[in-house]
Amino acid sequence: MKRLFILILFFTCAAHAQQKITWPHHKKSVIVLTYDDGLNSQLNTAIPQLDSAKLPATFFLCGDLNYVSIPKWRAVSKKGFELANHTIYHPCVSTDDNPVASGNYTPYTIVREIGTMNNLLYAVDGKTARTYAYPCTETTVGGKSYVIALKKSGLIKYARVGGDVDAVITDFKNLDPLLVPAYGLNGNNTGAELIAFVKRVQVSGGMGIFMFHGIGGDYISTPAASHRQLLAYLKKHKKEIWIATFQQAMDYISQQEHLK
């Protein structure tokens, strides 16, 4: 009897461990397209391509918005794209490409900056719920983690980390909503490379998040042709793949009772 009980417990636990999330509308996996820093190449190239393919995406903006770019991003939001928080000054440990050093910050000052950026984004799109991407994928400032401080602030629903080339998410029960991994691109990626990541996500039945910067220009640039090839593949497989914004995907995951 004791042995039988152990076997039942083993198979119950195994079944629970293998339990997969059920995606909306009978989709088999989810892909999230995210773009950092609010670059001109995103406005000029990425968004027209996304519009043509009729696919949603998330754009993590910084505080260098101005009277020229604000109306453009407001129009982007009205199309259904998500505008998300990437801080005002984009502080990082290295100041080679980032003029503001995160070493001069504390968890309190970075969270305060995130709150101010939330207010700026509200002035752009009128929305209050906000997601976030850590600048340079760094979760520390001044040598200290600010993840807990960010969670306690209540300013952000979900946060993307990024930089992981193997970021195929399948363990949703243990997924930290403020440390969501993404596939960070190094630039000059081919369409075949981008599609290969999608195929790994499809096989897993999980979620994959792309972290783009420039598209056909600016920096860490993905060629426009490669980006177009990726979107064409996603459009072709929309019956099997749910393409969602970061907030849409994470809202759905957080609402799944069997994952809590």
Summary of the structure (lengths in Angstrom):
residues: 260
radius of gyration: 19.3
end to end distance: 31.9
largest distance: 74.4
contacts: 839
relative contact order: 0.19
helix: 44%
strand: 17%
